[in-house]
Amino acid sequence: MLVSYYPVKHKGKAADIEFTEFLSGVKTGRWDVQVREARALYPGKGYDQAKLSMPSVAASGVFATSYYVNDEQGKAVSDEHGQHKFCTGRTLKDLQAHSGIIYLDIDRKKNPGMDVAELRSRIQADSYTYACHLSLSGDGLAVAFRVPTEDPYGSFRALAAYYKKRFAVVVDGLPDPTRLRFVTSDPDLYLHEQAPTFEETLEEAKPTPRAYPAGQPYTTTDQGYGAAMLNTAVKRVLAAADGEKRTVLNKAALTLGGVVGSGFLSEDEAYYALEQAILSHPLNNEAHALKTIRIALCDGAKKPLLPSPLQRQVREQQRAEVPREAIIQFLSANAGIAPEKLTVAIDAVLDEPNPALLTFWRVVYKEGTKTSQDTYKLQIDRTKFREWLSMQGFSFRPAGAGGAVEFLRTEHNIVRTVERYHLKQYVLDFVEQLPPRFDSVSRDELDEALMIQIKSLFDKETLDCLPQLTTPLLRDTRTTARFFFRNGWVEVTAQGVTVRPYAELPGLINQNQVHSFDFRLLYDLEAMQCDFHAFMRNVTGQDPTRLAQLQRALGYLLHAYKDVTNARCVIFMDAIGEVGISSGGTGKGLLMQAVAQLVEVAQLDGEMFDLRDPFRYEEVTDTARVVFFDEWKATRNPFTALFSTLTGGLPINRKYQAKKTLAFAEAPKFAIATNEVVTGDDDSSTRRKVEIALAKCYSATYTPRDEFGTGFFGEHWDTIEYNRFFNLAMLWVQQYLMHGLLLLKDENIAARGLMQEVGATFHEFASDLLEQTKRPAEEGEEPKAPLWLADTYEAYQKATGDKRTGAQVFSKKMVQFGFEKVKNLGRLYGDSRRFQWHYTLPTEPPAGFL
């Protein structure tokens, strides 16, 4: 049973450990020093503060590592401070595997007069008790149980009821699976590993919402300010995203509590309105949500709050130097609320700090006269506004022809594309978190000024004046490769693999380079437990040398650095196959899908690809790292035609757009999967390709799914398998950086290439001819005459019936097969054969010829 271990409460997890390892640490005093220091502070305020720095475990199971939050489009979500929102990875959606363990806490606060020792002995005698030990404070008990993983809330409710009936105790009402269990120390810890699973569950008692007349979801005694505040709060709760509803609900209840405290709303009205809003959607824990409303309303009522329009009136009267008592009487008369109800709320406005901010606005002061008061007029400064946006990380870059641009935001060295409405919302959110009063004006005045100029502030002419992002994006170097994950980035060198925080990123990257996974570094042997490693061993025929060649080739494709002296195309083909016959399902495509899990791959249809097409690369994006030709037709497109693209820039011609050429360093690498042999044994061809011969382990009738019981990638893998795979891929890159590419000659491929070049008919004739010529003359048999060109060609036509192959083509094929042309200059065979050409036997047997 694995659980996540956290060194500090509000940080990400450090590791996943066995639950029994945690219990062993409690029993052996692993954290004894820290526990004794915390217990010395109990039950004072210092104890709660000490808990924040205590190690803990999530006993419910394994959670994700910490990460920065992105929306469904992969764009960064901002927190209340406008920063990229950080998540510890300990939310319900991040629970990767439930441990089947649940805890009950029993303390004196809810059970006055509890005899800890006596209760402990009774609990430890109960068959369902898996573990029992003292809590961190030392003044309570923590009891662990084994439960089904399907309904932890129902299990908790059933256990709570069971303990109330059996032991007459009330347990702590916090069933949240994300709750942390602080370390403690208890040498008398009880453990019963054979304890049965507590199978019972109990449904939550559904609260009965208050009934309202049709068309009236709630009513208020006040038809003005209180109703407006209530309406706004309910709309915000209803509009909140699922992961943010609890936070929005708490904030709304606090605000309405303040309005209740100032007399503009009753507590019941606020409670029932929020109750109906939050119960309109399914919740994991409705009781806890309703408890949140009650607590927040009570806390808010302690700090009475005036509705925004009345705050504005108070500030205006304060600026006009109206006495405090007169302001209170004025508002009391207008609102119909007793002065004593309003006094605290009005004083809060009058005592507001007035900091000097002047961020992207200026305040024009005009001194009053005998008949008028001093005035302060807020004005938006458009120049400062653009400068402020720039300081917040906003910029632009050209996007296509016709002057089109895309807007960007850079945070933590990560560049993401934003739309115009994102900029608007960012500014509005910034204003919302400002203090109510600053620069002798109010936040409402700034909000109003923005609303008046909202169109012009965010029009094309204004935003086009943002600074252009000219800093080049970070690229791999000759010795280093980098990969980016949700919780940090991974640096790969020949020396090893290192996980680093984004604060240490030495340049800018695109948001789409960040994978929505957390990366956890594993030992090499752990990574090799990935099914994909077994698959690679199979397609390389269990040959360690061929496996090393494949790993380094994949590492080469993943490494974004390009060297013009080592610009090669990786070619995946079947080691065994018949010329001209398709042999799919052998795993070539899966290898490129593996590459695509980490870098952007532009896949082109090799069968339809035409090197003469001016738009042949129009589907290749500017950010693609690999161009992959699937089912390349070597007989249609000669490999030599790719030379200039492999070692030069990539010309991209898209319809209705200006032609562009990606420079060599920025252009993608190339890979080919083919059932044909990409021929060319000359030096130029050899220098530009690395051939990977795949063993025939899989086919259309026996696939990797048949062997491993599931597919690869996507929905077929959980986060554990994906983490193994990512670690495995880092090893490929490390192997490539350490050793470079491994070039192997495969005789099967060479033989198929020869047959593909000369044709099956000629290949059969030449093979027979070679056999006959090599056979030594028998006793009494005349010595074999040379293979005269004319005679050999005539014999070919007679044997095969091929009249279409000309003498010159035939002679060229003979040379390709390995025969050499020699001119007869002597008279050994008579004058008639003098100066005629004949063939000599190959000095080395042709490929595949034994």
N, C-alpha and C positions, 0 to 999 in steps of 0.2 A: 504494500500500500504506500504509494508515493505521495508526499505532501510538499508544498513549496515552503522554503525557508527564507525569512526576511531578516537581515541584520538590523534594520531600522524600520519602523512602522511605515513611514510615508515615502519610502524609496522602493525601487524594484527588487524582485527576489534575487537571491544570490545563487540558489541551487535548488534542486529537487532531491529530497532525502527520503529514506524509508521512515514511516511513522514510528516504527519500533526504535529507530536511531534517536528520534526526539525523546521518546520515553526513557531510553537508556541514559541520555544526557541529564534528564530530570533526576533520575535515581542516583547517578554517580556524582552529581554536583558539578557538572560541566560549567554551569553559569552561576555557581554558588556566590561568588563575590558580588556580582551585579544584583542578584536577588536579595542578598542581605542588606545592601545599600538601599534598595527600594523599600524593603519591609521596614527599615528604620524610619522612613518618612510617612508610613501609613498611620492614620488615615488622613493626613493633612493634604493641602493643595500640592505640596512638593511631590507627593506620590504620583499624582496624575501626570505631572510633568516628567517624572522619571520614567514612566511607562513608555513615553514616546521614543526613548532611546534604547529600549530593551529589544533584544532579538525576539522573533516570534515565528510561528508556523501557521499556514492556512490548513487546518486539520481536515477540511473538506476535500482536499485533493491538490491537483496540479494546476496552477494558473500560468498565464502568459508572463513573459518578462515585460518590463516597462517599455513604453513606446509613446511616440507623439501621435496625436489623434488626427486622422484625415477623414473627409467625408466619402460618400460612395464614388465620387469622381476622382478620388485620390488627392484632393486639395486639402491644405492644412485647415484645421478648425482652431479658431482663436479662443483663448480664455478671457476672463473678465478684464485682464490687463492688456489685451491685444497681442499677447504672445502665443506662439504655437502651443496648443493645449497638450499638457503632459499627463499621461495615465500610468499609474503604477502597474497596470496589468492585472489588477485584482478586482475585476467586476464579474458579474454573472456570465456575460458573454465571453469572458476570457477564461472561464473554467474549462480546462481541456480534458480532464479526467477526474471523476469523483472518486474519492478514496473509500467511500462506504462507511466513513467514520463521522459521528456527530457527538458533540459535547453538551452536557448540562452543567450549569454553574449554580451552586447553592451557597448563599452567603447569609450573614447575620442581619444584613439590612432588611431583607424580606422575610427573615425567619428569626425574630428576636428570641433570645434565650436558647438558641440552638446549641446542643452539645455536640461539637464537631467529632470528638472521638467516638461517642456512642453511635452517632448517625453513620459514621464511616464504617464501623464494624458491620452494621446492618446492610449497608449498600454493598460492601464487598462480599457479603454472603448471598447476594442476589445473583442468579445465574446469568442474567443479561449484562452484568457489568464486565466490560472488556478491560478497562483501566480506571483507576481512581487515585488521585493524588491531591496534595494541597494546591491551592491557587497561588498566584504570585504574591498576594498580600499575606499568605499564611493563615488567613482567618476564614477561609472558605474552602469548599471542595469542588474539584473539577472531575466529572465522570464521563468517560468515553464509552460509546456503544457502537456496535456494528449494525447498520441499517441498509435497506435497499437504496439504490442510487436514484430511483425514478422520482421520488417525491420527498426531498429532505425537509420541506416545511411541514408536510403531513406527518412525517416521522417525529419531528420535534414536538408537534402538538400532542401526539399520542403519548410520547414519553413524559411530557409535562403532566398530562392527566394521570398517567400511571404512577408517577412519583407523588403526586398530590394525594392519591387514594392510598398508596401502599406505605409511604413514609410521612405523610402529612406535612410536606414541605412545598414551598413555592420556588420554582426555579426562575432564573433570570430569563426574561422574555425576549431574547435576541437570537432568533433562529437563522439569521442570515448566513448562508454558506461562505460568504466572502470574509466573514469575521475572523480576525487573527487571534491565535492562542499564544499569549506571552509565555516565554520560558519561565520555569520556576525551579525549585529545588526541594526534593522530598525523598530521603533515603528509604522511606517506608512505602514507596509507590507500589500499588497492587496491579498486577497484570495477569489476565486470564485469556490467553490467545485462543482457547477453544470455545470462548463464549458464543452462544448462538446468535443469529441475526434477529433483531427486534423487528418483526414483520408488520406490526400494526401501523396504520396511518389514521389520521383524523382530519376531516375536512374543516376548513375555517368557517366559523359562524359568520354568515354574511350580514353586514349592517343593513338596516332598513332605512333607505334614504327618505327624507321628508317629502311628503306629497305636495305638489304645487299645482295651482290652477293651470289649465291648458293655456299655453302661450306665455306663461309667467314663470320662468325658472326660479326666480326669487323675488322678494319684495323688500323695499327699504322704507323707513319712515321719512327719510330725506329724499326728495326728488331731484336734488341738485348735485352738490359736490360729492357726497358720499356715494350716491348711485353711480356717478361717473368713475370714481376710483374702483368701485366694485366691478363694474363692467370691464374696465381695462385689465384688472387682475385676473378675472375669469377667462378673458380672451387669451391672455398670455399662457395660462395653464393649459388651455385646450390646444394651443398651437405648439406647445413645447414638444421637442423630440423625445422618443421613448427613454433614451439614456439621460435626459436632462429634466424629466418631469418632477422628480423629487426636489431638485435644487430650485427649480422655478416655483414650485408649490411653496416651499419654505420661504422664499423671498417675497412671494405675493402675500402670504399669511402675515409675515412680519410687517409689511407695509400697511395692510388692512388693520392689523392690531394697533398701529399708531393712529389710524383714522378713528378706530373704536375709542382709543384713549382720549381723543380730542372731542368726542361726542357726536361725530358726523355719521356714525354707523353703530348698530348694536352688534355685540359679539355673536349672537345667534344668527343674525342675517349674514354676517361674514362667513361663519362656519358652514352654514348649510349651502351657501352659494359655492364655496370651494369644494365642499363634499360632493355636490352634484357634478361639478366639473371633473374632479379626479376620478370619480366612479363611472364616468362615461366611457372609460377605456379599461380593458383588463389589467389587473395589477397582480404582482407576485404576493404582495402583503398589504392588503387593504387596511387592516387594523393599524399597521405601522404608519401608513399614510395619513389616516385620520388622527392618529396621535400627534403626528407632525403638525397638523393644522392647529390643534388645540394648544400645543406648547408654543408655537410661533405666534399665535394670536395673543397669548398671555404675555410673552416676552415683548412683543411690539407695543402692547397697551401701556407698558411701563415707560415708553418714550413717545408721548402723544405727538401726532404729526398733523400739520395742516395740509389740506389738499393744495395742489400746485397753484391754482389761480389765487388762493388766499395768501400763499407765501409771497406771491408777486405783489399783492396789495400791501402786505406788511413791509416789504423792502422799499416800495415806492414811498410809503409814509415815513419810514425811517430816514430815507434820503431827504425828505422834505422837513425833517427834524420835528415830526409830530411826537409828542410825549408818549411814553410807553402806556400809561393808563388810558390815554385817549384812544390809542390803537386797539387796546383790549375792549374798551367799551364800544368802539365803532364796529369791530368784527362780531361782538356778542349780539349787538342789536340787529345787524344784517343777517346773521346766521341763525338767530333764535336759540342760541346755546348759552348756558350760564357762563359768566366771565371766568369763574374758577376752573371750568373745564378747559378753557382756551389758553389760560395763562402760561402753562408749561410749554405748550406747542408754539405760542407766539414768542416766548423768551428764547426758544431754541433757534428761531429764525433771526431774532435780533442779535443773538450771541454768536451767530455763524462767523467762522474765520473768513477773512477777506484776502486770501493770498494773491500775490502778483504772478499771473501765469503768462498772459499775452503771447499765446502760442502762434496762432495764425490769424489773429485779430488785433485790432487796436481800439482804444477807448478814447474818444474825443471829449474833453472836458470843457464845459462852457460855464463860466462863472455867472451866478444869478445877479439879478438887479433888485431894486427895492420892491418890485412887483412880481418877481419870479424867482424860483429856486435854482440852485446849481443843478446842472444836468450832465449826465454821462451817457454818451451815445456809442454803442458798440458797432464797429464796422469790420467786415471781413477784408483782410489784406490778401489779395490774390497772389502776389509774389511770395509772401510768407506761407501762404497755403500750399503752393507748389513745393516750396523748400521743405515744409513740414512733411508733406507726403513722401518726399525723397528721403528724409531722415527715417521715416517708418519703413523704408525698404522698397518703396514703389518706384517702378521705372518702366521703360518700354523698349521694344526692339522691333525692327522691320519684320513684316510677315507677308511676303509675297509681293506681287507687282501692284502698281497703282497707288503707292504710298500707304498701303495697309500696314497697320501696326498691331501688336498684341501687348497688353499690359501685364506687368509682372510684379511679384512681391518676393523679396529675398529675406528669409529668416533662417538663422543658424546655418548660413551658407547654402541653403536649399532654395532654388528658384522655382516658383510655380506660376502658372498662368492664371490671371484673374480677369473677371469681367468688370464692366463699368459699375454694375450694381454692387459688386464686392467692395469697391472703393467707397461708394456711398455709405454702405452699411458699416464699414470700418470707421468712417468719420462720425456717423450717428452714435455708434457704440462708444466711441471715445468721449463724445460730449456727455452721454448718459452717465458715465462714471466720474465726471468732474464734480467737485463740491458744489453745493447749491449757490454759493456766492464767491466771486473772485473778481479782481480788477475793478471793484466798485460797481459791478453789474451782476446780474443773475444768470444762472445756467439757462433759464427759460428765454432770456433775451438772445443768447447765442443760438439757441435752437431755432428761434423765430427768424433770426438773420439768415441762418442756413437754409431754412425752408423757402425764404424769399428768393435766394440766389441759387437754389439747388440745381436748376437747369444749366445755368451758365458756368457754375463751378465744375461741373462734370461733363461739359461738352467737349467735342473733339479738339477744338482749338486750345482749350485750357490744358487738357491732359496730354496733348501732343508736346507740350512744353516740359513735361517731366524729363529727367535725364535719361539718355539712352544707355542701356546696359551694354557696355563694350568689353567688359572683362570676359576673357575666354573661359569656357567651362573647363573644369578639371579633367585631365585625361591621364591614362596610364603612362608610365615611363618605361624605359627599357628594363628596369629591374623591379618594378612594382606594379601590381594590379590592385584595383579597389572595387569593392562591391558594397552596396548600400541597403541597409535593412531598417526596419521600424525602430529598433532600439539602439542603433549605432552602425558604424561602417567597419568593414573588414579589410585589412591591409594584408596582401599576400606578397611575400618575397621568397627568394630561394631558401632563406633561413627559417621561414615559418609563417604562421597565420596569427594575426593579432586583431582583436576587437577593440575599437576605439570609439569614444563619444564624438558626437558631431561638433562639439566645441573645438576639437583638434583637427577638423577637416581643413586641409591647406588650400582650399579653393572653392569655387562654386560648382554645384551640380544641379541638374534638373530634377523636379519633383518626381517625374515618371521613371527616374532611375532608382527610386527607393522602393524596395519590395515590401509588401504589406505582411511581412513575417518578422518574428523576432529570431535573431540568430544566437544560438548558444554553442560555444566552442566545445567540441567533443574530442576524445582521443581517436587516433586513426582507426583502431580496431572497432570502435563504436560506429564510426561513419561507414565502415565497410559492412556493417550489418544491413545496410540499405539494400532493398531488393534490386535496385538498379546496378549495384556492383556485381551481384550474381549474374544479372542479365549480360553485363559487359564481359564477364568471364566466359559466358556461354558463346557469345558471338565472336569471340577470339579463340574458340576451340580449346579453352583451358590452357592456352599457351602463354606463360608469363611475359615472354618477349613481345608477342603481338598485343597483349593487354597493355603493356607499357607504351607501345606505339600509339594505341587508341587513346589512352589517357592523356598523353602529351599533345596529341592532335586536338583533342577537345580543349585542353588548356590553352593551346595556341589560339583557337577561335574565341575563347573567353577573354583573353588578354587583348586589350584594345590598342596597345602600342603596335605601330607598324614600322618595319624596317625594310627599305627598298631592296636590300641585299638578301632578304629572306622572305620575300612576298610570295607565298605559295597558296595554291588552291587545294583544299582537303577534299579528296575524292573517295566516297564510300561506295564499294561495289562488292558483289558476291564473289567469293573465291572460286566457287564451282558453279557453273551454269552453262547453258547452251547459247551460242551466238544467235542473236535475233529473237530469242524467246524470253518474254518478260517473266521475272521471278520475284514477285512482291511478297511482303510480309516477313522479310528476313531481319528487319530491325533497323534498316538505314534511316527511316523517317523518325524513329524513336530517339535515335542519337541526336538528331537536330532539334527535336522537341526538348531534349535535355538542355541543350545550349540555350534555347529560347526561354527557359525558366529563369535565366539570369541576365541575358542581354537581348536587345531587340533584334529579331531575325526577320528579314524581308524574304518571304518565300515566293519564288517565281515558278511557273509551270514550265519545266524543262522541255516537255514535248512540244509545246506551242511557241517556245522562245525562238525568236528570229533575230540574229545579230544585225540584219539589214534594216530592222524596224527602227525608225528614229525615236520612237517613244518606248523603247524596250525596257527602260529602267524607270518609267514614270511611277510605278508603285513603290519604289524605294524611297523611304523618308530620309530626311537629313540626319536623323538620329539613329538610323539603323547601324548595327555593328557587324552584321553578317548578311550577305546575300546568298540565299540557298536555292540552287536549281534542283528541283525535284524531278526525277525521271529525265535527266539530260540525254539528249539524242546526239551521241558523238558522231554518228554517220551524217547527221544534218548540219551540225555546227562544229567545225574543227576547233580543237582546243587552242590552236595557235591564234585564233581570232580574239581570245581573251587576254593575250599577253599585255597589250597596251593598258587594259583596264586593271590588271593585276599589279602592275608596277607603276601606274600613273594615277591621275585623277579619274573620278567617276562622272561622266557626263549625264546629267539628268534633264530630260526634255519632257515637260508636262504640257498637256494641251491647254491653250489659252494662258500660259504663263511663260515668262522669260526663261530661256535656257540657262542652266547653271552647271558648273562643274565643281564637285567636291574635291578639295585638295587631297593629295595622297594620304597625308597624316589623318585626315578626318573621314576619308572614305571607308566603307566597310571591307571586311575580308570576304573571301569567297569559299563556298563549299558546294559540292556536287554529289547527288545520289543518282546512280545509274545502273541499269542492267547491262549496258554495253561497256566496252573497254575504251577508256579515253587514251587513244593511241598517241605515240610520239616518244621515241627513245633517244632523240637527239638531245644535245646538251641543253638547249633552250627549253625544251619541254620538261626535261628531268629537273631543271632548277626551279620550275614553277609549279610543281605538284608534289603532293605526298599521298600515296595510294594506300587505303585501308581495306584490306581483304577480309571480308566477314565470313565466318564459318556458317554452314547451312544447318543451323540449330532449329530455327523457326521457319514456319511456312504459313500459307493461308489456312491450313488445317490444324496446325499446332502453334498457337500464339503464346506470347509471354503471359497473357491472362490465364491461359490453361495451366501454365506452370505455377504462377504465383497466386492465383485465385482472385486477382484484381488487376485493374489497369494501372497505368503509371500517371502521376501528376494530377492536378486539379482535384476534383471531388473524390478521387480514388484514394488519396493520401491524407492522413491526419498531420498535425503539426509536428509530431515526433518523427514521422518518416521523412517529411520535408526537411526537417533540421538535419537528419542524417545525410540526405541528398546534398544539401548546400555545403556541408562539411566535406563530403566526398568531392564535390566540384572544386572546392578550394585546394584539395590535394592535387587534382589534375593540373591546376594552374601552377602550384608550387613545383610539381615535377617538371613542367615545361620550362619554368624560369631557371630551374636547377640544371637541367640536362639538354634543353632544346628539343627539336623534333627528332624522331627516330625514323630513319628511312630504311625500309625493308623491301627486298625484291621477292615477289611471289610468283613462282613458276606457273601456277595455274592461270593467273591473270595474264602473264606473258604469253602463254600458249593460246589463250582465248583471243588476245590482242592480235597475235600473228594470224590466226584463222580469220578474224574479222577483217584484217587488212587485205589478205590475199584471196579470201573466199574459200568456202568449203570444198568446192570442186577442185580447184588448183591445189589446195592443201593435201587432199587425198592423193592426187597424182604425184606431187613432189615427195610425199612421204614414201609412197611405193617405190619411186625412182631412187630415193636415197637408200632404201633397204636393199634393192637389187644391186646398186653400185657398190655398196659397202661389202656385200657378200663376196668372199674370196672365190676365185675361179677354182673349179674342181679339176681333178686330174684328167688330163686329156682335153679340157675345154680351152678354147682359144682365149688369149688375154683380152680383157675388156677394153674396147675402144673408148676414146674420150667421148664426152657428152657434147657432140657438136650442136651449136645453137640451132641451126636449121633443122637437123634431124630430131632434136629434142622437141622443138615446137611442133613439128609434124606429128610426132608420136603423141603429144598432148591432144592435138585436135582429133586424132584417130581414136584415142582412148576415151575421151570425154564427149566428143561431138560438139565441143564449144568452138563455133566459128566466129564468135563476136569478139573474143579477146585477140587483139592484134599482137604482132611479133614483138613490138617494143614493150607493150604492157606486160606480155608474158616474160620477157627478159628481165624486166624490173622486178616482177614477183619472184623470179628465181633468185635474184640477188637478195631480196628481202628474206627469203627462206634460208639464206646463208651460203648459197653457191657463189663462186667467184668466176668472173669472165676473164679468160686468158687467150691471148692471140698466139696462134701456132706459127712460129717463125722458121722451123726446121723442115727437113724433108722426110722425117721418120714415117709419116703416114702417106707419103707420096706427094708429088708436086700438086695434085689436085686439092690437097688439104692445106697447102702452104698458104699462110696469111689468113686462114679462117679462124673464127672464134669458137672456143669450146668452154665448157664449165668444169671447174674443179670442185671436189667435195668440200663442204663446209669445214672450217678449222674447228668449230665448236658445234655440237648438235643444236638444232633449232629448239626454241622453247617448247617444253612438253614432250620432246622426242628423246626417247631413251636409247 
